[in-house]
Amino acid sequence: MKENDHILALSEIEELCRLYLDCKLSRLEEAELQYVLLKLPYSSPLIDDVRALMGIQAAASLKLKPKMHRKWNIRWIAGIAASVVILFAVGLRVASGSDHEATDGAVYIAYSNGVELTGAQMMAQIERDNAKVEAFMKRMDEIEAEEARIYNELFND
């Protein structure tokens, strides 16, 4: 039995995108358009705008298997977390001694925007950086959960 492989032309996809932007598609048609935009490599300003509104990426960038994508995220987040821990440890080490000298004779000096930081200023900077990293990691978790929800909605319903 032969499957029906209907490939839509770029102009047809753009027309569907215009209808989507004009809110003239049903929920089912929107889901179908989302699926088509996930699979087809077409690109134009209109199509890219609709992909952005739908929160999806171009088909060419989705060729990774979900397992590999998740591994990459975990490695990336682990790298950020390790960097934060190192910064925090260095900050604690510097703050626990005098302004510049640690007990082993090593000298640690931190600069931010060309200005030398004291121990208290370094700790404040480390805490601000930690908060930024935690907010970033939380946002990445939210994005990953949203992508999983969209995937499940498209393929499990």
Buried (B, 14 or more C-beta within 10 A) or exposed (E): EEEEEEEBEEEEBBEBBEBBEEEEBEEEEBBBBBEBBBEBEBEEEBBBEBBEEBEBEBBEEBEEEEEEEEEEBEEEBEEBEEEBEEBBEBBBBBBEBEBBEBEEEEEBEBEEEEEEBEBEBBBBBBEEBBEEBEEEBEEBEEEBEEBEEBEEEBEEE
